[in-house]
Amino acid sequence: MRLLLMSDTHLPRRAKVLPAPLLDALAEADVVVHAGDWVDTATLDLLERRSRRLIGVYGNNDGPELRARLPGTAYADLGGLRLAVVHETGPARGREARCAARFPDVDVLVFGHSHIPWDTTAPGGLRLLNPGSPTDRRRQPHHTCLTAAVDAGRLTDVVLHRLPPR
């Protein structure tokens, strides 16, 4: 099972459209994950139309329309891999321990908010992933997203992709 992970698209404030390589990757993904801060419903509509399966949450910049359509926390079983998605996890310091305590029955937690790519494993085995942002790199050198695979209930082939400037 192929995954495409993104967060913090902030359309149309930070960009007018999603980068072409990200849109191309939608066709190859079995599951698309968006960890919040969509900002507009048009992006949610687009991903719902073009994704085989979409798992998304709202973020702190998402208004009432998005909050009415999306949960604050999402859970999914992906071929035996227990996935959770949230927008915010708090400060980087202590993140692994804090998230492991909050999500004790999860294998992988996808989060956003910081726009900073993140890939760590908490004591106990919880994998924490932040795909960065495909449209608003902030202080990062590149716009980014993540791809990964699920094989026999395990996360494999996690790759951070640099996307073109907007």
Disulfide bonds with the S-S distance in Angstrom:
none
